[in-house]
Amino acid sequence: MSKKYAVVTTVHTFRHRYVISEERLQSLNTDDPVELEWANDTVLMEEVDEFSQKSLGETIVDCEWMKEDDVLELFDKDNDYLSKWTKEHKLTWINHGLKLDRDDEV
């Protein structure tokens, strides 16, 4: 019997907040009067550091059964930088992902 794994796909949402002084926005373009919309561009261009963030939670997108070979293929696709790991190393890492009681062993 082939091993099966439950694969749950989620989206985790955060609320990020950025704070930019009017003077800083004006310094980015001294030819025109400052406009609030410039703050949007500054954030999208990653020219300002995040002020704060708050987790809004995780939403399940889907859940499906996958055979072990398919899970290993998914592992390599989603974690290409770890694709050179041995099959045993990958399975140990996958199986260790489940939060275990203190007395459980991997």
C-alpha positions in Angstrom: 0.0 0.0 0.0 1.4 3.4 -1.0 1.7 6.0 1.7 -0.7 9.0 1.5 -0.3 12.4 2.9 -2.9 15.1 3.6 -1.8 18.3 1.8 -3.5 21.5 3.2 -3.0 24.7 1.2 -3.6 28.0 3.1 -3.2 31.7 2.7 -2.0 33.7 5.7 -3.1 37.4 5.6 -1.4 40.3 7.4 -2.3 43.9 7.7 0.7 46.1 7.2 0.9 49.7 8.0 3.4 52.3 6.8 3.9 55.9 8.1 5.6 58.5 6.0 5.9 62.2 6.9 4.6 64.9 4.6 8.1 66.4 4.4 9.6 63.1 3.3 7.0 62.7 0.6 7.6 66.3 -0.6 11.3 65.6 -0.7 10.7 62.9 -3.3 9.3 65.4 -5.7 10.0 69.1 -5.0 8.5 70.3 -8.3 4.9 69.7 -7.4 2.8 70.2 -4.2 2.8 66.9 -2.2 -0.2 64.6 -2.8 -1.4 61.7 -0.6 -1.3 59.2 -3.4 2.5 59.5 -3.4 2.5 57.5 -0.2 1.0 54.6 -2.2 3.8 54.7 -4.7 6.4 54.9 -2.0 5.1 51.7 -0.4 4.7 49.9 -3.7 8.3 50.8 -4.7 9.5 49.5 -1.3 11.1 52.8 -0.4 9.7 52.9 3.2 10.0 50.4 6.0 7.0 48.8 7.6 5.6 50.6 10.6 3.6 47.7 12.0 1.9 44.5 11.1 -1.0 42.3 12.5 -1.9 38.8 11.5 -5.4 38.5 10.3 -5.3 34.8 10.3 -5.0 31.8 8.0 -7.6 30.6 5.5 -7.7 27.1 4.1 -7.8 27.1 0.3 -8.0 23.4 -0.2 -7.1 20.0 1.2 -6.3 16.8 -0.7 -4.7 13.4 -0.4 -1.4 12.9 -2.2 0.7 9.8 -2.7 4.2 9.9 -1.3 5.9 10.2 -4.7 3.6 13.1 -5.6 4.4 14.8 -2.2 8.2 14.4 -2.9 7.7 16.0 -6.3 5.7 18.8 -4.7 8.5 19.2 -2.1 11.1 19.7 -4.9 8.8 22.1 -6.8 8.0 24.3 -3.7 11.5 24.0 -2.1 13.8 23.8 -5.1 16.7 24.9 -3.0 16.4 21.7 -1.0 15.8 19.4 -3.9 19.3 17.8 -3.6 18.3 16.4 -0.2 17.9 12.6 -0.1 14.4 11.1 -0.1 14.9 10.0 3.5 16.0 13.5 4.6 12.9 15.0 2.8 10.5 12.5 4.4 12.1 13.1 7.9 11.6 16.8 7.4 8.0 16.4 6.2 7.0 14.0 9.0 8.7 16.2 11.6 6.5 19.1 10.4 3.6 17.7 12.5 3.8 19.2 16.0 4.7 16.3 18.3 4.2 15.7 22.0 7.4 16.0 24.0 7.7 12.2 24.3 7.2 11.5 20.6 10.1 10.8 18.3 10.5 11.4 14.7 
